[in-house]
């Protein structure tokens, strides 16, 4: 549910710790390659990187948090998500 935001958070943490060099173009390209290209290649889907109408994601810090738990409709099953309660980037499609 928050996979993209968690990947961006991991890159952000890598930058903070100095594991990744802070070059905006390099970070942007690495994220595109990881989030867009690798999955398409793995699942043998059409490469859309040259499409005119390629949709993009917009990430913003808006105080969004990962929910504490998720319950099924009957309430008989409850799952605690990875990093529950932590703040993540908000994501919307453009």
N, CA, C and O atoms as a CHARMM CRD file, in Angstrom:
* protein
*
  376
    1    1 UNK  N      0.80500  -1.18600   0.00000 PROA 1      0.00000
    2    1 UNK  CA     0.00000   0.00000   0.00000 PROA 1      0.00000
    3    1 UNK  C      0.86100   1.26800   0.00000 PROA 1      0.00000
    4    1 UNK  O      0.46800   2.28300  -0.57500 PROA 1      0.00000
    5    2 UNK  N      2.01200   1.21400   0.63200 PROA 2      0.00000
    6    2 UNK  CA     2.91500   2.36600   0.67100 PROA 2      0.00000
    7    2 UNK  C      4.29000   2.01200   0.12500 PROA 2      0.00000
    8    2 UNK  O      5.28300   2.61700   0.52700 PROA 2      0.00000
    9    3 UNK  N      4.36700   1.05300  -0.77600 PROA 3      0.00000
   10    3 UNK  CA     5.66600   0.56300  -1.25100 PROA 3      0.00000
   11    3 UNK  C      6.51300   1.67500  -1.86500 PROA 3      0.00000
   12    3 UNK  O      7.69700   1.79500  -1.55100 PROA 3      0.00000
   13    4 UNK  N      5.91900   2.48500  -2.73500 PROA 4      0.00000
   14    4 UNK  CA     6.67900   3.55900  -3.38400 PROA 4      0.00000
   15    4 UNK  C      7.21200   4.53600  -2.35100 PROA 4      0.00000
   16    4 UNK  O      8.37500   4.93400  -2.40900 PROA 4      0.00000
   17    5 UNK  N      6.36000   4.92500  -1.40100 PROA 5      0.00000
   18    5 UNK  CA     6.78100   5.87300  -0.38400 PROA 5      0.00000
   19    5 UNK  C      7.89700   5.29400   0.49400 PROA 5      0.00000
   20    5 UNK  O      8.79600   6.02300   0.91300 PROA 5      0.00000
   21    6 UNK  N      7.84100   3.99700   0.77000 PROA 6      0.00000
   22    6 UNK  CA     8.88700   3.37100   1.58100 PROA 6      0.00000
   23    6 UNK  C     10.21000   3.30300   0.81400 PROA 6      0.00000
   24    6 UNK  O     11.27500   3.47200   1.40700 PROA 6      0.00000
   25    7 UNK  N     10.15100   3.06100  -0.48200 PROA 7      0.00000
   26    7 UNK  CA    11.37600   3.06800  -1.29700 PROA 7      0.00000
   27    7 UNK  C     11.99100   4.47100  -1.28100 PROA 7      0.00000
   28    7 UNK  O     13.19900   4.61300  -1.09200 PROA 7      0.00000
   29    8 UNK  N     11.17600   5.49700  -1.47500 PROA 8      0.00000
   30    8 UNK  CA    11.67600   6.87300  -1.45100 PROA 8      0.00000
   31    8 UNK  C     12.24400   7.20200  -0.07100 PROA 8      0.00000
   32    8 UNK  O     13.27300   7.86900   0.03700 PROA 8      0.00000
   33    9 UNK  N     11.57800   6.73700   0.97400 PROA 9      0.00000
   34    9 UNK  CA    12.08500   6.94600   2.33000 PROA 9      0.00000
   35    9 UNK  C     13.42600   6.26800   2.55200 PROA 9      0.00000
   36    9 UNK  O     14.28900   6.80400   3.24600 PROA 9      0.00000
   37   10 UNK  N     13.60500   5.08600   1.96400 PROA 10     0.00000
   38   10 UNK  CA    14.88200   4.37300   2.08800 PROA 10     0.00000
   39   10 UNK  C     15.99800   5.13700   1.37300 PROA 10     0.00000
   40   10 UNK  O     17.11800   5.22400   1.87700 PROA 10     0.00000
   41   11 UNK  N     15.68700   5.69100   0.19800 PROA 11     0.00000
   42   11 UNK  CA    16.67600   6.49900  -0.52400 PROA 11     0.00000
   43   11 UNK  C     17.01100   7.75200   0.29000 PROA 11     0.00000
   44   11 UNK  O     18.17400   8.14100   0.39900 PROA 11     0.00000
   45   12 UNK  N     15.99000   8.36900   0.85000 PROA 12     0.00000
   46   12 UNK  CA    16.18500   9.55100   1.68100 PROA 12     0.00000
   47   12 UNK  C     17.10900   9.23000   2.86300 PROA 12     0.00000
   48   12 UNK  O     18.00600  10.00900   3.18800 PROA 12     0.00000
   49   13 UNK  N     16.88400   8.09100   3.49100 PROA 13     0.00000
   50   13 UNK  CA    17.72800   7.65600   4.61200 PROA 13     0.00000
   51   13 UNK  C     19.15900   7.37400   4.13800 PROA 13     0.00000
   52   13 UNK  O     20.12100   7.71500   4.82600 PROA 13     0.00000
   53   14 UNK  N     19.29600   6.75200   2.96500 PROA 14     0.00000
   54   14 UNK  CA    20.62500   6.50300   2.40100 PROA 14     0.00000
   55   14 UNK  C     21.38200   7.78900   2.13700 PROA 14     0.00000
   56   14 UNK  O     22.58900   7.86200   2.36800 PROA 14     0.00000
   57   15 UNK  N     20.67700   8.80800   1.65300 PROA 15     0.00000
   58   15 UNK  CA    21.30100  10.12200   1.44800 PROA 15     0.00000
   59   15 UNK  C     21.73500  10.72900   2.76900 PROA 15     0.00000
   60   15 UNK  O     22.83800  11.26300   2.88500 PROA 15     0.00000
   61   16 UNK  N     20.85700  10.64200   3.77300 PROA 16     0.00000
   62   16 UNK  CA    21.15100  11.21700   5.09000 PROA 16     0.00000
   63   16 UNK  C     22.38600  10.57100   5.71500 PROA 16     0.00000
   64   16 UNK  O     23.19900  11.24500   6.34700 PROA 16     0.00000
   65   17 UNK  N     22.51500   9.25400   5.53200 PROA 17     0.00000
   66   17 UNK  CA    23.63700   8.52500   6.11800 PROA 17     0.00000
   67   17 UNK  C     24.89200   8.54900   5.25200 PROA 17     0.00000
   68   17 UNK  O     25.93700   8.04000   5.65700 PROA 17     0.00000
   69   18 UNK  N     24.79400   9.14100   4.05500 PROA 18     0.00000
   70   18 UNK  CA    25.94600   9.22800   3.17700 PROA 18     0.00000
   71   18 UNK  C     26.20400   7.98100   2.35400 PROA 18     0.00000
   72   18 UNK  O     27.25200   7.87500   1.71600 PROA 18     0.00000
   73   19 UNK  N     25.28100   7.03600   2.35100 PROA 19     0.00000
   74   19 UNK  CA    25.44100   5.81700   1.55700 PROA 19     0.00000
   75   19 UNK  C     25.18700   6.08500   0.08000 PROA 19     0.00000
   76   19 UNK  O     25.68700   5.36700  -0.78600 PROA 19     0.00000
   77   20 UNK  N     24.41100   7.12000  -0.19500 PROA 20     0.00000
   78   20 UNK  CA    24.10700   7.52700  -1.56300 PROA 20     0.00000
   79   20 UNK  C     24.58400   8.96900  -1.70800 PROA 20     0.00000
   80   20 UNK  O     24.32800   9.80500  -0.84100 PROA 20     0.00000
   81   21 UNK  N     25.26600   9.25000  -2.79000 PROA 21     0.00000
   82   21 UNK  CA    25.75300  10.61000  -3.03400 PROA 21     0.00000
   83   21 UNK  C     24.59200  11.51200  -3.43000 PROA 21     0.00000
   84   21 UNK  O     23.71200  11.11300  -4.19300 PROA 21     0.00000
   85   22 UNK  N     24.60200  12.72700  -2.90400 PROA 22     0.00000
   86   22 UNK  CA    23.48900  13.64500  -3.14300 PROA 22     0.00000
   87   22 UNK  C     23.65200  14.37700  -4.47600 PROA 22     0.00000
   88   22 UNK  O     24.18000  15.48700  -4.53600 PROA 22     0.00000
   89   23 UNK  N     23.19200  13.73600  -5.51900 PROA 23     0.00000
   90   23 UNK  CA    23.15900  14.31100  -6.86200 PROA 23     0.00000
   91   23 UNK  C     21.72500  14.10200  -7.33200 PROA 23     0.00000
   92   23 UNK  O     21.33000  12.98400  -7.66200 PROA 23     0.00000
   93   24 UNK  N     20.95300  15.17500  -7.36100 PROA 24     0.00000
   94   24 UNK  CA    19.51300  15.05500  -7.62700 PROA 24     0.00000
   95   24 UNK  C     19.21600  14.27800  -8.90200 PROA 24     0.00000
   96   24 UNK  O     18.30100  13.45400  -8.92300 PROA 24     0.00000
   97   25 UNK  N     19.97300  14.52600  -9.95900 PROA 25     0.00000
   98   25 UNK  CA    19.71800  13.83000 -11.21600 PROA 25     0.00000
   99   25 UNK  C     19.96100  12.33700 -11.07200 PROA 25     0.00000
  100   25 UNK  O     19.18700  11.52700 -11.58400 PROA 25     0.00000
  101   26 UNK  N     21.02000  11.97300 -10.38600 PROA 26     0.00000
  102   26 UNK  CA    21.33800  10.55800 -10.18300 PROA 26     0.00000
  103   26 UNK  C     20.26200   9.88300  -9.34700 PROA 26     0.00000
  104   26 UNK  O     19.83400   8.77600  -9.67200 PROA 26     0.00000
  105   27 UNK  N     19.81900  10.53200  -8.27600 PROA 27     0.00000
  106   27 UNK  CA    18.78600   9.96200  -7.40600 PROA 27     0.00000
  107   27 UNK  C     17.47900   9.82900  -8.16800 PROA 27     0.00000
  108   27 UNK  O     16.81600   8.79600  -8.07000 PROA 27     0.00000
  109   28 UNK  N     17.09400  10.84300  -8.91900 PROA 28     0.00000
  110   28 UNK  CA    15.86200  10.79000  -9.70400 PROA 28     0.00000
  111   28 UNK  C     15.91800   9.65900 -10.72300 PROA 28     0.00000
  112   28 UNK  O     14.95200   8.91000 -10.86400 PROA 28     0.00000
  113   29 UNK  N     17.02300   9.52700 -11.42600 PROA 29     0.00000
  114   29 UNK  CA    17.17100   8.46500 -12.42000 PROA 29     0.00000
  115   29 UNK  C     17.15700   7.08400 -11.75500 PROA 29     0.00000
  116   29 UNK  O     16.56300   6.14600 -12.28600 PROA 29     0.00000
  117   30 UNK  N     17.80400   6.96200 -10.60600 PROA 30     0.00000
  118   30 UNK  CA    17.82400   5.67400  -9.89400 PROA 30     0.00000
  119   30 UNK  C     16.41300   5.28400  -9.46100 PROA 30     0.00000
  120   30 UNK  O     16.03100   4.11900  -9.57000 PROA 30     0.00000
  121   31 UNK  N     15.63900   6.24600  -8.97400 PROA 31     0.00000
  122   31 UNK  CA    14.26300   5.95500  -8.56700 PROA 31     0.00000
  123   31 UNK  C     13.40600   5.57100  -9.76800 PROA 31     0.00000
  124   31 UNK  O     12.62300   4.62500  -9.68500 PROA 31     0.00000
  125   32 UNK  N     13.54200   6.28100 -10.87200 PROA 32     0.00000
  126   32 UNK  CA    12.78700   5.93200 -12.08300 PROA 32     0.00000
  127   32 UNK  C     13.13100   4.51500 -12.52200 PROA 32     0.00000
  128   32 UNK  O     12.25000   3.71300 -12.83300 PROA 32     0.00000
  129   33 UNK  N     14.42500   4.22300 -12.54000 PROA 33     0.00000
  130   33 UNK  CA    14.87100   2.91000 -12.98800 PROA 33     0.00000
  131   33 UNK  C     14.32000   1.81400 -12.07100 PROA 33     0.00000
  132   33 UNK  O     13.85500   0.77900 -12.54600 PROA 33     0.00000
  133   34 UNK  N     14.37400   2.04400 -10.77500 PROA 34     0.00000
  134   34 UNK  CA    13.91400   1.03500  -9.82400 PROA 34     0.00000
  135   34 UNK  C     12.39500   0.89800  -9.81900 PROA 34     0.00000
  136   34 UNK  O     11.87100  -0.21400  -9.88400 PROA 34     0.00000
  137   35 UNK  N     11.69000   2.02000  -9.74200 PROA 35     0.00000
  138   35 UNK  CA    10.23000   1.98600  -9.60700 PROA 35     0.00000
  139   35 UNK  C      9.48900   1.75800 -10.92200 PROA 35     0.00000
  140   35 UNK  O      8.39400   1.19600 -10.92100 PROA 35     0.00000
  141   36 UNK  N     10.06500   2.18000 -12.03000 PROA 36     0.00000
  142   36 UNK  CA     9.37400   2.06400 -13.30700 PROA 36     0.00000
  143   36 UNK  C      9.92300   0.93400 -14.17100 PROA 36     0.00000
  144   36 UNK  O      9.17200   0.07700 -14.63600 PROA 36     0.00000
  145   37 UNK  N     11.20500   0.93700 -14.37700 PROA 37     0.00000
  146   37 UNK  CA    11.79800   0.05500 -15.38900 PROA 37     0.00000
  147   37 UNK  C     11.98800  -1.39000 -14.94500 PROA 37     0.00000
  148   37 UNK  O     11.67500  -2.30700 -15.70500 PROA 37     0.00000
  149   38 UNK  N     12.48900  -1.61400 -13.74400 PROA 38     0.00000
  150   38 UNK  CA    12.78800  -2.98800 -13.31400 PROA 38     0.00000
  151   38 UNK  C     11.55000  -3.87200 -13.24800 PROA 38     0.00000
  152   38 UNK  O     11.58500  -5.02100 -13.68800 PROA 38     0.00000
  153   39 UNK  N     10.46100  -3.34600 -12.70400 PROA 39     0.00000
  154   39 UNK  CA     9.23400  -4.13200 -12.61100 PROA 39     0.00000
  155   39 UNK  C      8.69000  -4.50000 -13.98300 PROA 39     0.00000
  156   39 UNK  O      8.27100  -5.63500 -14.20900 PROA 39     0.00000
  157   40 UNK  N      8.69800  -3.53600 -14.89700 PROA 40     0.00000
  158   40 UNK  CA     8.22300  -3.79400 -16.25600 PROA 40     0.00000
  159   40 UNK  C      9.07900  -4.85900 -16.92200 PROA 40     0.00000
  160   40 UNK  O      8.55700  -5.74500 -17.60000 PROA 40     0.00000
  161   41 UNK  N     10.39200  -4.77700 -16.73300 PROA 41     0.00000
  162   41 UNK  CA    11.28800  -5.75300 -17.35000 PROA 41     0.00000
  163   41 UNK  C     11.04700  -7.13600 -16.73900 PROA 41     0.00000
  164   41 UNK  O     10.98700  -8.12800 -17.46600 PROA 41     0.00000
  165   42 UNK  N     10.90900  -7.21100 -15.41200 PROA 42     0.00000
  166   42 UNK  CA    10.69900  -8.48800 -14.73100 PROA 42     0.00000
  167   42 UNK  C      9.42100  -9.16800 -15.21200 PROA 42     0.00000
  168   42 UNK  O      9.41500 -10.36900 -15.48300 PROA 42     0.00000
  169   43 UNK  N      8.32800  -8.38800 -15.31800 PROA 43     0.00000
  170   43 UNK  CA     7.04100  -8.94700 -15.73300 PROA 43     0.00000
  171   43 UNK  C      6.84700  -8.95500 -17.24400 PROA 43     0.00000
  172   43 UNK  O      5.76600  -9.28300 -17.73500 PROA 43     0.00000
  173   44 UNK  N      7.89500  -8.59400 -17.97900 PROA 44     0.00000
  174   44 UNK  CA     7.87500  -8.59300 -19.44600 PROA 44     0.00000
  175   44 UNK  C      6.72900  -7.73300 -20.00700 PROA 44     0.00000
  176   44 UNK  O      6.01000  -8.14000 -20.92000 PROA 44     0.00000
  177   45 UNK  N      6.58500  -6.52700 -19.42400 PROA 45     0.00000
  178   45 UNK  CA     5.57000  -5.58500 -19.88400 PROA 45     0.00000
  179   45 UNK  C      6.18400  -4.57700 -20.84100 PROA 45     0.00000
  180   45 UNK  O      7.39800  -4.37200 -20.85100 PROA 45     0.00000
  181   46 UNK  N      5.34800  -3.96100 -21.63000 PROA 46     0.00000
  182   46 UNK  CA     5.78200  -2.97300 -22.60900 PROA 46     0.00000
  183   46 UNK  C      6.51200  -1.82100 -21.92000 PROA 46     0.00000
  184   46 UNK  O      6.08500  -1.33800 -20.87200 PROA 46     0.00000
  185   47 UNK  N      7.62200  -1.38800 -22.52700 PROA 47     0.00000
  186   47 UNK  CA     8.37600  -0.24100 -22.03000 PROA 47     0.00000
  187   47 UNK  C      7.61400   1.03000 -22.40300 PROA 47     0.00000
  188   47 UNK  O      7.40400   1.30200 -23.58500 PROA 47     0.00000
  189   48 UNK  N      7.20400   1.80000 -21.41200 PROA 48     0.00000
  190   48 UNK  CA     6.42100   3.01400 -21.66300 PROA 48     0.00000
  191   48 UNK  C      7.24100   4.28600 -21.51400 PROA 48     0.00000
  192   48 UNK  O      6.68600   5.38300 -21.54600 PROA 48     0.00000
  193   49 UNK  N      8.55200   4.15700 -21.35200 PROA 49     0.00000
  194   49 UNK  CA     9.37100   5.33500 -21.07500 PROA 49     0.00000
  195   49 UNK  C      9.38000   6.34600 -22.21700 PROA 49     0.00000
  196   49 UNK  O      9.68200   7.51700 -21.98400 PROA 49     0.00000
  197   50 UNK  N      9.05900   5.93600 -23.44200 PROA 50     0.00000
  198   50 UNK  CA     9.04000   6.86000 -24.57400 PROA 50     0.00000
  199   50 UNK  C      7.64100   7.37800 -24.89500 PROA 50     0.00000
  200   50 UNK  O      7.47700   8.16400 -25.82800 PROA 50     0.00000
  201   51 UNK  N      6.63900   6.95300 -24.14500 PROA 51     0.00000
  202   51 UNK  CA     5.26000   7.36000 -24.40700 PROA 51     0.00000
  203   51 UNK  C      5.06700   8.84600 -24.10300 PROA 51     0.00000
  204   51 UNK  O      5.61800   9.36200 -23.13100 PROA 51     0.00000
  205   52 UNK  N      4.27800   9.53500 -24.94200 PROA 52     0.00000
  206   52 UNK  CA     3.98400  10.94800 -24.73600 PROA 52     0.00000
  207   52 UNK  C      3.18600  11.17800 -23.45200 PROA 52     0.00000
  208   52 UNK  O      3.40400  12.16000 -22.74300 PROA 52     0.00000
  209   53 UNK  N      2.27600  10.27700 -23.16800 PROA 53     0.00000
  210   53 UNK  CA     1.34300  10.49200 -22.07100 PROA 53     0.00000
  211   53 UNK  C      1.68000   9.66300 -20.84100 PROA 53     0.00000
  212   53 UNK  O      0.79200   9.19200 -20.12900 PROA 53     0.00000
  213   54 UNK  N      2.95300   9.49400 -20.60600 PROA 54     0.00000
  214   54 UNK  CA     3.36800   8.71600 -19.43600 PROA 54     0.00000
  215   54 UNK  C      2.91800   9.43400 -18.16200 PROA 54     0.00000
  216   54 UNK  O      3.18600  10.62300 -17.98500 PROA 54     0.00000
  217   55 UNK  N      2.24100   8.71200 -17.28800 PROA 55     0.00000
  218   55 UNK  CA     1.80700   9.29000 -16.01300 PROA 55     0.00000
  219   55 UNK  C      2.98400   9.35600 -15.05900 PROA 55     0.00000
  220   55 UNK  O      3.88700   8.52100 -15.11200 PROA 55     0.00000
  221   56 UNK  N      2.97100  10.33500 -14.20500 PROA 56     0.00000
  222   56 UNK  CA     4.04600  10.51400 -13.23100 PROA 56     0.00000
  223   56 UNK  C      3.44900  10.56300 -11.83500 PROA 56     0.00000
  224   56 UNK  O      2.27200  10.87400 -11.65200 PROA 56     0.00000
  225   57 UNK  N      4.28400  10.25100 -10.86200 PROA 57     0.00000
  226   57 UNK  CA     3.83400  10.37900  -9.48300 PROA 57     0.00000
  227   57 UNK  C      4.40800  11.65500  -8.89100 PROA 57     0.00000
  228   57 UNK  O      5.50200  12.09000  -9.25100 PROA 57     0.00000
  229   58 UNK  N      3.65700  12.23900  -7.98700 PROA 58     0.00000
  230   58 UNK  CA     4.08900  13.42900  -7.26800 PROA 58     0.00000
  231   58 UNK  C      4.14500  13.03600  -5.79500 PROA 58     0.00000
  232   58 UNK  O      3.16800  12.53800  -5.23600 PROA 58     0.00000
  233   59 UNK  N      5.29000  13.26600  -5.18200 PROA 59     0.00000
  234   59 UNK  CA     5.46500  12.95000  -3.77200 PROA 59     0.00000
  235   59 UNK  C      5.56300  14.25000  -2.98600 PROA 59     0.00000
  236   59 UNK  O      6.27000  15.17800  -3.37800 PROA 59     0.00000
  237   60 UNK  N      4.83600  14.30000  -1.86400 PROA 60     0.00000
  238   60 UNK  CA     4.82500  15.49800  -1.02300 PROA 60     0.00000
  239   60 UNK  C      4.83700  15.08000   0.44500 PROA 60     0.00000
  240   60 UNK  O      4.28400  14.04200   0.81100 PROA 60     0.00000
  241   61 UNK  N      5.47000  15.89400   1.27300 PROA 61     0.00000
  242   61 UNK  CA     5.42400  15.67700   2.71700 PROA 61     0.00000
  243   61 UNK  C      4.18400  16.40000   3.23800 PROA 61     0.00000
  244   61 UNK  O      4.13500  17.62900   3.27500 PROA 61     0.00000
  245   62 UNK  N      3.17600  15.60700   3.64100 PROA 62     0.00000
  246   62 UNK  CA     1.91100  16.18500   4.11400 PROA 62     0.00000
  247   62 UNK  C      1.49900  15.62600   5.46200 PROA 62     0.00000
  248   62 UNK  O      0.36900  15.84400   5.90100 PROA 62     0.00000
  249   63 UNK  N      2.39200  14.91100   6.12400 PROA 63     0.00000
  250   63 UNK  CA     2.06000  14.34300   7.42000 PROA 63     0.00000
  251   63 UNK  C      1.30100  13.02800   7.34700 PROA 63     0.00000
  252   63 UNK  O      0.76500  12.57100   8.35600 PROA 63     0.00000
  253   64 UNK  N      1.24500  12.40400   6.15700 PROA 64     0.00000
  254   64 UNK  CA     0.56400  11.11300   6.02100 PROA 64     0.00000
  255   64 UNK  C      1.30500  10.04700   6.82400 PROA 64     0.00000
  256   64 UNK  O      2.53500  10.01000   6.84300 PROA 64     0.00000
  257   65 UNK  N      0.54800   9.19500   7.47400 PROA 65     0.00000
  258   65 UNK  CA     1.14400   8.12400   8.28000 PROA 65     0.00000
  259   65 UNK  C      0.61100   6.77000   7.82900 PROA 65     0.00000
  260   65 UNK  O     -0.51400   6.65200   7.34300 PROA 65     0.00000
  261   66 UNK  N      1.44500   5.75800   8.00200 PROA 66     0.00000
  262   66 UNK  CA     1.00700   4.39000   7.71900 PROA 66     0.00000
  263   66 UNK  C      0.04900   3.99700   8.84300 PROA 66     0.00000
  264   66 UNK  O      0.34300   4.18900  10.02300 PROA 66     0.00000
  265   67 UNK  N     -1.09200   3.44700   8.45900 PROA 67     0.00000
  266   67 UNK  CA    -2.10000   3.11500   9.46700 PROA 67     0.00000
  267   67 UNK  C     -1.56100   2.08200  10.46700 PROA 67     0.00000
  268   67 UNK  O     -0.68200   1.28000  10.15100 PROA 67     0.00000
  269   68 UNK  N     -2.11700   2.13300  11.68000 PROA 68     0.00000
  270   68 UNK  CA    -1.65300   1.25100  12.75700 PROA 68     0.00000
  271   68 UNK  C     -1.99100  -0.21100  12.50700 PROA 68     0.00000
  272   68 UNK  O     -1.21100  -1.10200  12.84300 PROA 68     0.00000
  273   69 UNK  N     -3.14800  -0.45400  11.92000 PROA 69     0.00000
  274   69 UNK  CA    -3.52500  -1.83000  11.61400 PROA 69     0.00000
  275   69 UNK  C     -4.58700  -1.83900  10.51400 PROA 69     0.00000
  276   69 UNK  O     -5.24700  -0.83500  10.24600 PROA 69     0.00000
  277   70 UNK  N     -4.72700  -3.00400   9.89400 PROA 70     0.00000
  278   70 UNK  CA    -5.72900  -3.20500   8.84000 PROA 70     0.00000
  279   70 UNK  C     -6.55200  -4.42000   9.24400 PROA 70     0.00000
  280   70 UNK  O     -6.00000  -5.47100   9.56800 PROA 70     0.00000
  281   71 UNK  N     -7.88500  -4.27100   9.22400 PROA 71     0.00000
  282   71 UNK  CA    -8.77000  -5.38000   9.57700 PROA 71     0.00000
  283   71 UNK  C     -9.58500  -5.80500   8.36800 PROA 71     0.00000
  284   71 UNK  O     -9.91100  -4.98600   7.50800 PROA 71     0.00000
  285   72 UNK  N     -9.91400  -7.09600   8.30700 PROA 72     0.00000
  286   72 UNK  CA   -10.79200  -7.55200   7.23200 PROA 72     0.00000
  287   72 UNK  C    -12.22000  -7.09100   7.52600 PROA 72     0.00000
  288   72 UNK  O    -12.49100  -6.56300   8.60400 PROA 72     0.00000
  289   73 UNK  N    -13.13000  -7.28800   6.57500 PROA 73     0.00000
  290   73 UNK  CA   -14.50500  -6.78400   6.70300 PROA 73     0.00000
  291   73 UNK  C    -15.23000  -7.30800   7.93000 PROA 73     0.00000
  292   73 UNK  O    -16.02900  -6.59000   8.53100 PROA 73     0.00000
  293   74 UNK  N    -14.96200  -8.55000   8.30900 PROA 74     0.00000
  294   74 UNK  CA   -15.66700  -9.13400   9.45000 PROA 74     0.00000
  295   74 UNK  C    -14.97700  -8.83300  10.78000 PROA 74     0.00000
  296   74 UNK  O    -15.52600  -9.11200  11.84600 PROA 74     0.00000
  297   75 UNK  N    -13.77300  -8.26300  10.71400 PROA 75     0.00000
  298   75 UNK  CA   -13.05200  -7.93800  11.93900 PROA 75     0.00000
  299   75 UNK  C    -12.38600  -9.14100  12.59000 PROA 75     0.00000
  300   75 UNK  O    -11.91900  -9.05700  13.72600 PROA 75     0.00000
  301   76 UNK  N    -12.34000 -10.25300  11.87900 PROA 76     0.00000
  302   76 UNK  CA   -11.75000 -11.46800  12.46000 PROA 76     0.00000
  303   76 UNK  C    -10.24800 -11.57100  12.24400 PROA 76     0.00000
  304   76 UNK  O     -9.58000 -12.41900  12.83500 PROA 76     0.00000
  305   77 UNK  N     -9.72200 -10.69500  11.38700 PROA 77     0.00000
  306   77 UNK  CA    -8.29600 -10.72900  11.09400 PROA 77     0.00000
  307   77 UNK  C     -7.74800  -9.31000  11.13300 PROA 77     0.00000
  308   77 UNK  O     -8.33500  -8.39300  10.55800 PROA 77     0.00000
  309   78 UNK  N     -6.62800  -9.13600  11.81000 PROA 78     0.00000
  310   78 UNK  CA    -5.99300  -7.83000  11.89900 PROA 78     0.00000
  311   78 UNK  C     -4.51200  -7.98000  11.56200 PROA 78     0.00000
  312   78 UNK  O     -3.83700  -8.87800  12.06500 PROA 78     0.00000
  313   79 UNK  N     -4.01800  -7.09200  10.70500 PROA 79     0.00000
  314   79 UNK  CA    -2.62000  -7.10900  10.29400 PROA 79     0.00000
  315   79 UNK  C     -1.99300  -5.77300  10.66800 PROA 79     0.00000
  316   79 UNK  O     -2.59900  -4.72000  10.47000 PROA 79     0.00000
  317   80 UNK  N     -0.78300  -5.81700  11.20700 PROA 80     0.00000
  318   80 UNK  CA    -0.05000  -4.59600  11.53200 PROA 80     0.00000
  319   80 UNK  C      0.96500  -4.36500  10.41100 PROA 80     0.00000
  320   80 UNK  O      1.88500  -5.16400  10.23800 PROA 80     0.00000
  321   81 UNK  N      0.80500  -3.27600   9.64900 PROA 81     0.00000
  322   81 UNK  CA     1.70400  -3.02400   8.52300 PROA 81     0.00000
  323   81 UNK  C      3.13400  -2.70900   8.97200 PROA 81     0.00000
  324   81 UNK  O      3.37100  -2.23700  10.08300 PROA 81     0.00000
  325   82 UNK  N      4.06900  -2.98500   8.07100 PROA 82     0.00000
  326   82 UNK  CA     5.45900  -2.61500   8.27200 PROA 82     0.00000
  327   82 UNK  C      5.54600  -1.11100   8.50200 PROA 82     0.00000
  328   82 UNK  O      4.97500  -0.33400   7.73800 PROA 82     0.00000
  329   83 UNK  N      6.24100  -0.70500   9.52600 PROA 83     0.00000
  330   83 UNK  CA     6.42800   0.70300   9.88800 PROA 83     0.00000
  331   83 UNK  C      5.11700   1.41100  10.22600 PROA 83     0.00000
  332   83 UNK  O      4.95600   2.59800   9.94300 PROA 83     0.00000
  333   84 UNK  N      4.18900   0.68200  10.82900 PROA 84     0.00000
  334   84 UNK  CA     2.90000   1.28000  11.19300 PROA 84     0.00000
  335   84 UNK  C      3.10600   2.51800  12.06200 PROA 84     0.00000
  336   84 UNK  O      3.97600   2.54900  12.93100 PROA 84     0.00000
  337   85 UNK  N      2.28700   3.53400  11.80700 PROA 85     0.00000
  338   85 UNK  CA     2.33200   4.77500  12.56900 PROA 85     0.00000
  339   85 UNK  C      3.40600   5.75300  12.12000 PROA 85     0.00000
  340   85 UNK  O      3.40000   6.90600  12.55100 PROA 85     0.00000
  341   86 UNK  N      4.32900   5.32300  11.26500 PROA 86     0.00000
  342   86 UNK  CA     5.39900   6.21300  10.82400 PROA 86     0.00000
  343   86 UNK  C      4.92700   7.13700   9.70300 PROA 86     0.00000
  344   86 UNK  O      4.06100   6.77400   8.90600 PROA 86     0.00000
  345   87 UNK  N      5.50600   8.33000   9.65400 PROA 87     0.00000
  346   87 UNK  CA     5.17400   9.27900   8.60000 PROA 87     0.00000
  347   87 UNK  C      5.83300   8.83500   7.29100 PROA 87     0.00000
  348   87 UNK  O      6.97700   8.37800   7.27700 PROA 87     0.00000
  349   88 UNK  N      5.08400   8.98000   6.19300 PROA 88     0.00000
  350   88 UNK  CA     5.59300   8.66700   4.86200 PROA 88     0.00000
  351   88 UNK  C      5.23200   9.79900   3.90700 PROA 88     0.00000
  352   88 UNK  O      4.40100  10.65300   4.21500 PROA 88     0.00000
  353   89 UNK  N      5.86500   9.78700   2.75900 PROA 89     0.00000
  354   89 UNK  CA     5.52100  10.73600   1.71200 PROA 89     0.00000
  355   89 UNK  C      4.10400  10.46400   1.23300 PROA 89     0.00000
  356   89 UNK  O      3.68600   9.30800   1.15500 PROA 89     0.00000
  357   90 UNK  N      3.36300  11.51500   0.91200 PROA 90     0.00000
  358   90 UNK  CA     2.05600  11.35800   0.27300 PROA 90     0.00000
  359   90 UNK  C      2.29100  11.22000  -1.22300 PROA 90     0.00000
  360   90 UNK  O      3.17600  11.86900  -1.78000 PROA 90     0.00000
  361   91 UNK  N      1.50400  10.37900  -1.86900 PROA 91     0.00000
  362   91 UNK  CA     1.67800  10.10300  -3.29200 PROA 91     0.00000
  363   91 UNK  C      0.39700  10.39000  -4.04100 PROA 91     0.00000
  364   91 UNK  O     -0.68900  10.02000  -3.59500 PROA 91     0.00000
  365   92 UNK  N      0.52300  11.04800  -5.17600 PROA 92     0.00000
  366   92 UNK  CA    -0.62200  11.21700  -6.08400 PROA 92     0.00000
  367   92 UNK  C     -0.11600  11.10400  -7.50500 PROA 92     0.00000
  368   92 UNK  O      1.05800  11.35200  -7.78300 PROA 92     0.00000
  369   93 UNK  N     -1.01500  10.72500  -8.40600 PROA 93     0.00000
  370   93 UNK  CA    -0.68000  10.56800  -9.82200 PROA 93     0.00000
  371   93 UNK  C     -0.94200  11.85800 -10.55300 PROA 93     0.00000
  372   93 UNK  O     -1.91400  12.55600 -10.26500 PROA 93     0.00000
  373   94 UNK  N     -0.08100  12.18000 -11.50000 PROA 94     0.00000
  374   94 UNK  CA    -0.22300  13.39900 -12.30200 PROA 94     0.00000
  375   94 UNK  C     -0.35300  13.00300 -13.74700 PROA 94     0.00000
  376   94 UNK  O     -0.48400  13.86600 -14.61400 PROA 94     0.00000
